[in-house]
């Protein structure tokens, strides 16, 4: 299906982008985004060009690889618009989720390739590391920043650690005076650079503490977290029933105020499942020291949404399927993937008339696969209506609608 003009169902999302781009760039961007969601695997430019209004793959390649359009600014602006659309009220909580993902590549001439340890495959791979920051508000996940990490061998004087990248993202958060911001990240980012950035902005943080961290216990003893957590949970924990992603579960939970090395005073929440060994005790720390252990664990569970976001970006939108060689092309590909996700969220809110749930207990939108199919169906209906509208006879129009609908579903 070739789309000669921007679909009407996407114009409310794409129209604000025109203010930051030149006219040819606007044309290329909407064609690329529409082709992105219509293709099951948005990998090759030849496939995208076939969908995007008869544009040749070299034109799209030049737009992705050499054009100087502000991809990062577009992603941030659209994230802010989606947040405003949810109409946040004063005192509500916005969760800033920060994590990274590794993309293994077989190419040898791509910019900024490095040897990385892949936790999922449990082996070293050659590829890229991407740091992502997303907003979670009332169950709606909005990608806000995506940054390609540059290894020391190719970054030169501009080299930054991934923790420095995360700290810069926190400092770059827009001012949201009506909202309270909680920053959620895993144990790797629990370091002074990130926690100091949170405190500078007045945000609170929640993170898992690694077992080798040193803590000063409530009794004033300085011990390794691995040596102290199981005993404290055994003697001071209580059995509670907690809501999980799938139903409810009984867990043993305890909490305490401790001093964490290089971080400061924190509240640590210890937990484990009923049948798990004591060595698998999980320690979640936060600088919101007034919260109970159960509340700390409930907040940190929301960090899982960024893992869901990575699964959606990689599985349905082709985050790691780029074939660009230069840094600009790779970065633009990553941001187009984020914009496509935002476009599906925007369409999902419009099509379903979804209103954000104020108590933040359930997801306000259907899964990405449902939103993707809904958008594809809307574009198909619009194209069928455009073709049928040129026919005068009613019987012929009805037959055309049936035939075109069958062809579009078969495609």
N, C-alpha and C positions, 0 to 999 in steps of 0.2 A: 504494500500500500504506500503510494507516494503522496505526501502532504504538501501541496503547493503553497499554502499560507498557514500562519499560526492558528491552531484550533481555538475556537472561541472559549472553550472550557478552561484554557490555560492562560488566556490573556490577562486576567486579574493578577496572576502570579508573575508573569513575564513583563508586564507593562512597566513596573517601577525600575526594572533593570535597564531600560532604554535611557534613563537619565545619566547613567555612568558609562555608556558605550557609544561608539560611533554607529552610524546606520548600518554599514556592512557587518559590523561585529554583532549587532542585534540580530540580523538575519541569520548569521551563522550560528549564534547561540541558541535561538529557539529551535532551529532545525536540528541541531545536535541533541538538545534535551528531548525533543519529541522522538527522534530516532532512538535515543538511549533507552526510553521506556518501552518502545515498541519491539525492540529486539530481545529475544530470550537471553542471549549472551552478547552484551555490547563490547565485543573485543576488537574486531577488525574495522578499520575505517571504510573499507569497501562495502560492508554490510550497512554501516550507518549512513553512508552517502546514498545508498539505494532508497532509504526511507526519507531522507531529509530534503525533500523538495528538489530533486534532481541535481544535487550538488556533487561535484566530483570529489573523490577521496583526497586528492592533492590540496583542494581548497580547505577541507576540514583539517587536514594535517598541518597546513600553514597556520590556520586559526589556533589550533592547539599548541603547536610547537614554536611559533615565531611571533604571533601577534601579542601586543603588549596590553591586553585587557586585564583589569584588576580582579582576578578570580577570587582572591581572598576577601576583598572588600565586598563583593557581591554576596558571598556566603554569609558574612557577618550581618550585612544589611537585611537580607531575607530572614535570617534567624530572629533579628529584632522585630521584624514585622509580624512573624508568626507568633512571637511571644505577646505582642500588643493585641493580636487578634483574640488571644485567650482571655483578655481583660483581667489581668491580675489585680487582686485587691490588696490593700495595705496590710502588712503583717504576714502574708503568705510566704512559703519557703520555696526557693528555687535551688535545685541541686545541680552543681557543676561537676560533671563526671570527666575524669582525665585518665587516659590509658594509652597504650601503644600497641601496634600490631606489626608483625613481620610479614613481608611479602617476598617469597622466594622467586628468583628470576633466573632463567637459563642463559640470558644474554650476557656477553662478555664486554661489550663496549658501552653499556649504559653508564651514565654519570652516577657517581656516589654509591657504587656497589660496595658492600662490605660483608665480612663473614660474621654471621649472627647465630646465636643459639635459639632454636625454635623449640619452645616448651611443649607444643602440641605433638611435634614429631620426635622430640627428644634426640635431636641431632643438630649439628651445625649446617647452616644453609648459606648460600650467597644470595643477597638480595638487598631490599630496602627496609628501613624501619620508619613507620609513620606514627606520629603523635597526634592524637585526636582529643578535642574537648567538645563535649555536648551538654546541652541543657535538658534537664528533666523537670517538667512542670505539669502537675495534674495528670501524670501518666503519659504525657506526650514527649517523645524524645526528639530534640532538634539539634542536628550537627551544627556547631558554631565555628570551630577552627580546626583545620587539618594542616599539619606541617610535616614536610619531609625532613627527617634528621640527616645531617651531613656528617660523615665520619671524619676523623682528624686527618686522615691521609689526603682528603680532597677539599676539606673546608678551609685549611690554612689558618690564617688569623681569625676567621669568623667561626671557629669551632666552638660549639656549646654542648654541654652534656644534656641528656634528655630531661634531667631534673631542672636544669636551667631553662629549657624550653617550656616545661610545665609552669615554672614560676613566672615566666614572662606572660604566659597565657592568663594566669590569675591576675597579674597586675594590669593586663589589658582588658579586663572585664569592664563593660560599660557601667555607668552609674545607674543603679536601680534602687532609688531611695525607698520605694514602697515595699521592697522585698527583702527577706533575709536569705542570705546565700550560704549554703553548706557545700563544701568541696569534698568530694569522695574520690579516693584513689587507693591503689594497692600498696603493699609493703615496700616496693622498690622506690616509690616517691615519698616515703616518710623520711624526710631529711630536713635539715635547717633551712635550705634554700626555699623549699616549697612551703613549709610551715610559717616561715617569716613573711613570705609573700601573702599568705592568708591573713596573718595578723595585721599587716600593713593596710590591707583593704577592709579590715573589720569583718572578715569571713571566719567561719568555724570549719574545722576539718575533721574527717572521719577516715580512719585507715586501719588496716591490719598491721600489727607489729610482728616483725620477724622474731624467731625463737632465740636468736643470739643477741638480742638487745639487752642492755643493762638497765635495771630499774632499781629505784629505792623504794622498798615496800612500806606499807603503813607503819610497820614497827621500826623503820629507820635502817633496815638492813639493805646492803647493796648486793644484789644477786642477778644472775642471768634469768631472763624471762622464762626460758625453758625449764629451769630448776624450780621456779616458784609457782607457776601458773596452775599446774595440776594439783598440787597440795592445797592451794587456796580454794580452788574450785571444789575439791573433795570435802573440805571441812566447812566452807562458808556458802557453798552453792545451794540452790533450791530448785526443785523440779517445777517447770512452768510449761504451759501449752502456748506455743507461738504459731502465728499464722505464717505459712510459707507460700512460695509461688504456686504450689499445687496442694491446696488443703492446709491442714494443721499438723503440727508435730510436737511431741514432748521433748524438751531439752533441759539440760542442767545448766543453770546460769548463775553467775556471781559477778560482782563488780567491786572496785576499790579505787581510791585516789592514790596515785603513785607519781613518782618523778621519773620520767623517761630520759635517758641520757641524750644530750644534745637537743632535746625538744622542750623539756620543762614539765610543769605540772599538768597531768592529764587524768581523765577517768578511763580506766580499762575495764572492758566487759569481757568476761571469760565464758565460754560456752562449749558444749559438745553434745552430740546426739547420744541417745540412751545406750546404744550398743557399741559405740565407738570406744577405742582404748583411750586411757587418760593422756597418752602422748599426743593425741590429735586435738587437744584443747585449742580452740581458736581465741586469740586475743585481739580485740578491736579497741583502738584508743581514739579519744576525742578531747578537744579542749573545752567542750561544753560539759563542765564538771557537774552541773546540777542534774543532768539526765541520769536515769536509772540504767542498769545494765540491759534490761529488756528493751528500753527505748533506743539505746545506742545500737543494739543489734538490728532493730527494725529499720533504723535509718540507713545503716551500712548495707543492708540487703538491696537497696535501690541501686547500688553500684553495678549490679548485674545487668542493668539496662544497656550499658555501653558495650557489653559483650554481645547482647542481642543486636545492637546497632552494627557492630563489626560483622556479624553473621549476615545481616541484611545487605550491607554494602558489598561484601565480598561475594555472597551467593547469588543475589538477584540483580545487582547493579554493576558488577564487574570492577570492584575497586582495584584488584590486583591483576587485571587482564590487559594492562596497557602494554603497548609495543613501542612507545616513544623512547628515544635514546637520550635526548638532552634534558637537563633539569627543568627547564620551563615547561616542556611538553608533559613531563611526569606530574609536575605540580598542578598544571591545568587539568589534567585527567582526574586527579584526586578531587579537585574542587568541583568539577562538573558532576562527578559521582555524588558529592554532597548536595549539590543543587538539585539533582534529580530526586534524591530522598526528600528534600524539603518540598519539592513540587508535588510529590505523592502525598505528603502530609497535608499540604494546602488543599489539594483536591479532595482528600478524605474528609477534612473538616467541612468543606463546601457541600460535597455530595450527600453526606450523611446528616448534615446539620448538627454535627456533634457539639455539645456544650461541655466544657471541661468540668470534671467532677471536683467540687470544692474540697471534699475531704481527702482527695488524693489516695483513694483506696483501690481504684480500678483503672484500667487502661481506657482512655477515652476513644481510641481509634482501633479499627480492626487490624489484623496482621498486615505486613507489607505486601504479601502475595495477594490478599484481597483488594488492597488499594491499587495495586498494579493492574489487576484484571479489571477493576472498575474504571480506571482511567483509559485503558485500551478500549473497553466497550464504549465509553463516551466518545472517543475519537472516531471509532468505527461508525457509530450512529450519525455523527456530524458529517462524515464523508459520504455516507449513503444518502443522507438528506440533501446534500449539495448536488449529487449526481441526479437523484430522482426529481429534484425541483425543476430541472430543465425539460421534463417530459409533461406534455399537456394532458394526455388521456389517463383517466383514473385507473383503469384496469391495467394499463401498461406500467403505471407507477407502482401498483401493488406487486406486480410480477417482478419488477426490477428490485424492489425492496427485498423480496424473498431470495432472489438469486444472489444479490450482493451480500446479504447477510450470511448466506451459506458459504460464499467464497471467502469472506473475511474470517469466519470461524475456522474454515479449513486452513487458511494461511497461518 
